Amino acid sequence: MTPLLEIDDLVVDYVSADRTVRALDSAALTVSAGETIGIVGESGSGKSTLGAAIGGLLPGAARVVSGSVRVDGADVTTLRPKQLRALRREQLGFVFQEPIGSLDPTMRVGKQVELALRGWGTRADVLAHLERVKLTDPERVARCYPHQLSGGMAQRVAIAMAMAGRPEILVADEPTAALDSQVRDDVLDVIFALAAESGTTILWLSHDLPAVAKRCSRVVVMYGGGVVESGAASAVLAEPRHPYTKALVRAVPAAVADGERLTSIPGQPPVLTGSAPGCVFAPRCPDVLASCTEQRPPLVSAAGRDVLCHLAEQTVEAGR
């Protein structure tokens, strides 16, 4: 069966007048229908670029150097503008970090939801979609302009619009980052409940590892523009195998006992100008080998886990 989403060796550069920055360096990901996937990693790891590439939403400064992004078999990187608009309208949904910024400030909320229903929805349909996202007074919300809503309410409206077309894939890019902690769980509850109801696949871009472990079936760990580890969320975050994943887990505040210090990751995330010659995590890795700086690590697949690491290769070979 053809995967719903296939990202194969995707390389994306951001090009300016004075330099080129490599945002994705041979990123690869395969997603089946109905999965709930958490994509985690530090800022600058490539999460948002990967999410934007799925919908052909890369900014003008971005260049797809090589690789492909296939949604239901169609390569997003080669689609014409009309085909791309149809793909976004019929198969994809997006929820972004800043809820107010994702809505049209000149249009009432009800009209925006109606447009998301492709103009086919009645007033009752609009109100029903606002009710689905747990807005207590949908009539009033429908009459409002976005600036009249709180951040949590605006994000619920954005979710209602994203889910109105029952998308096959929902890309949620840090959807609760701008919200008060008290409403974050409520908003996530709405996203995952609606996705389960519609059979929608979720790609949730997040920094919140405990929440990803709780809500997602699979976790994908990104670093330096590539996927360094992936597998069942509960297994990967409980027993990480890649040194970077281990460092991320140790840095989670919830994992530290009272009185203990957080273990930060030394150094800084890389700013690549081209393809990394070896392992991109090598300068920060406490277990670095001589081969790590010279050779790109292989993808090691074992027991439902994919790990991009020379150490993982040695472990597998030792067990043979």
N, C-alpha and C positions, 0 to 999 in steps of 0.2 A: 504494500500500500504506500502511495506517495505521501511523504510527510507534508504537513500543512505549511511549514516554513522551513526553508533550507538556506542557510547563509554559508557560503563556501569560499574560504580563503579571501575574505573581503579586505581590501586595502583602501583606506581613505586618507587623503591629505587635505589640510587646510593651507591654502596658498595666499600669501600677502606679498606686498611689494618687496619686502626685505628678507623674508624667510619662508620656509615650508615646514609645517609641523605635521607629523604622522599621527593621526588620531586612532586609526584602526590598522593593525599590522597582522594580516592573515587571520582575521577573526573568523571563527567557524561555529555554527550552532544549528542543530536540527531539532524541530519541535513537532510533536504530534498533536492532533486535534484533541481538545479537552484538557490539556495539561495546564497546570498553574505553576509558572516558573518565576523565581526570584532571581534577578540579575544584580549582583552585589560587587562592591569594590570602591576604593577611594575615589574622590573627585579627580577627574582627569584619566580615569582608567579606560574610558571609551564607552561607557554605558549609554549616555544620551545620544552619542553619534550613532551607535548601533540601533537604538530605538528609532531615530529619525530616518535612518537608511531604509528601514522596513517599509515606510510609507513614502519613500522618495521625497522626504522633507528636509534633506540636507541644505544648509545655507549656500548662497552663491559662491562663497569662498572655498567650498568643499569640492574636491575632485575624487571621483571613484577611479583609482589607478588600475585595479584589477579585481577579479572575483565577481561573485553574483549573489543576489538576494532573490529567492524564489518564494512567492506566496501562491500556494495551490498550483505550482508548476510554472507560473508566469514570472519572468525575470524583471523585477522592478526597475533595475538599472537600464533596461533597454526599452521600456514602455514609452509610447508617445504621450504628450500631455493629456489628451482626451481619455486614453486608456488608464492613465495614472489616476485621474480624477474619479473614474468609475470604480477603480480598485479601492480607493479610500472611502468612497461613498457606500459601496456594497459589501466590502469584506473587512475593513479595518475601522477601529475606533481608537481615539487618543484622549488621554487625560493628562494634562500637563501640571507642572509645579505650581504656577501662579494662576489661581482660578479666575480672578478678575480679568487678567490680561488675555485669557483665552476666549472671552465673550466680547461681542460687539457692543461698545459703550453707547451707541446711538439707537439701539433697538431694544424694545421691551423683551423680557425673558420669554413670554408666551410665544411671541412671533419667532424667536430664535429656535425654540423647541419645535414649532410647527415646520420650520424649514428643515430641521434635522429629520423630520418625518417625511421629507421629500415633498412637502406641500399636500400630502394626502390626508393628514390628520385633522380631525374635527377639534373643536374646543374641548370636548370631553376627552379626546385622546391626549391632548396636551396636558390637561390636568391629571389624567391617569399616570402619565410618565413622571410628572412632578411628585405625585403621591408615592410612586415606586421607590423614589430615593429618600423617602421618609421626611419630606417637607410638610410641616404641620398645617400650613395655610396656603395650599397651592394656588387658590384664586388670587390672593394678594401678591404672591411671588410672581405669577404670570403677568401682572400689571406693572411690576417693578422694572427699572433699568438696573443693569449690573452694579452700578455704584451704590445703589440703595440696599444691597445685600451684604451680609457679613461674609467673611472668607469661607466659613463652613457651608453656608447656604449657596454661595456662588459655585463652590466645588461640587455640591450635589446637583446643581443645574448642569454643570459641565458633564457630569457622569450621566445624567438623564439624556443629554444630547448624544453623547458617545454611544450609549446603549440603545438608542431609539431604533437604529437600523439593524439590531441584533447582529453585530459584527462577528466574524469568525475569530478575529484576533483583536484583543484590546491591549494597547501599549500604555501602561500607566507609569509615567516618569515622575517619581517622587511626588505622588499626588497629595500627600499630607504634609509636605515639608513646610508650607507656609501657614499651617493651621495650628491652633492651640492644641496642646496635648490632650485636653479633655474631649475634643471632638475627633481626634485622629482615628481611634478605634471604631467609632460610629461610621465614619466615611469608608474605612476599609471593609467593614461589615457589609455596607451597601454594595461596594464594588464586587466583592467575592460572591455575595448572594445573587446578584443579578447575573453575573457570569455563569454561575452554576445553573440558574434557571434557564438561560439561553443556550447553554452548551458552548459558551465562548472561551477560547484559550486566552489566558492572561500571561503577559510578560510584564512583571512588576519590577521597575528599576528602583533600587532602594539601598539605604545605608543601614537599615534596621534589621540586623541579623536575627535577633530573637523573634521578631514578628514574621520574618520570612520562614523561619523554622516552623512556626505555628501554622501558617496559612498556605504554604506552597508545597507542591508535591516534589519539585526539583529545584535545586539551586545551581546557578551558573556564576562562577567567580571570575571577574575580569581584572586584568592588570596589564598596563603598558599596551593597551589596544588589542589584547587578545584574551581568549578564554583559557585560564590556567587550570581550572578544575570544575567538574560538574558531576552531578549524581543526585540521588535522593536527598532532599533537604535535611531530613533528620540525621542521616548517616554522615553527610559531608560536614555538617556543623558540629556534630558530636565527636567525630573522629576524622578531622581533616588530614589530608596526605600531602598537599602542596605546602611548602614553607610559608608562602604568602597567606594561604587560607588559615594556617595555624596562627600566624601573627594577627590576622584580623579577628579571629575568635578570642585570642588573649586580650585584645584591646576593647572588648565589649564591656561596658560598665556593669551590666547585670551579672556578669560572670565572676566578678571580683567580690570577695568577702569584705565585710566591714573592717576598715582599718588597713586594708591592703592597697598598694599602689597599682594603678593601671600600668600595663606593660605596653609602651608605645612602640611603633615600628620605627627604627632608626633610619635616618636619611630622608630623601624626598622622592616622590614618584617621578619617573623619567619624563623628559620632554624629548620625544624622538624627532629626528629630522629625516629619517629613512628607516629601512629595515634593520632591526636589531641583529648584530652579528652572532650573539649567543643568547643566553637566557636573560630576558630583560630585568628579572628580579635579582640577578647575581650581585649587583653592588650593595644590596640591602640584606642579602640572605645570610643567616648565621651558619648554614651548612654548605656553603658554596664549594664546588669542586673545580679543579683546573679546567675541565672540559666545559664548565658552565659559561665561561667568558668567551669561548672560542666557537662552540657549536650550539646551534639552536636545538632545544630539547625535543625529544620525540613525544608523541601523544601515546600514553600508555593506558590501555583499556583493560580493566579487570574487575570482575564482580560488580558490574553496574556502575563503575566509577571511571571517569576519564580524567587523567592527570597529565599535564604538560611539564615534565620534570625529569632530569637525569637521575635524580635519587630514586624516583619511582621505577625507572627502568632497571636500576641496579637491584631494587627490592624484588621485582618480578623475576629477574634472571637468577637471583640467589635462591628463590623458592622452587626453581625447576629441578 
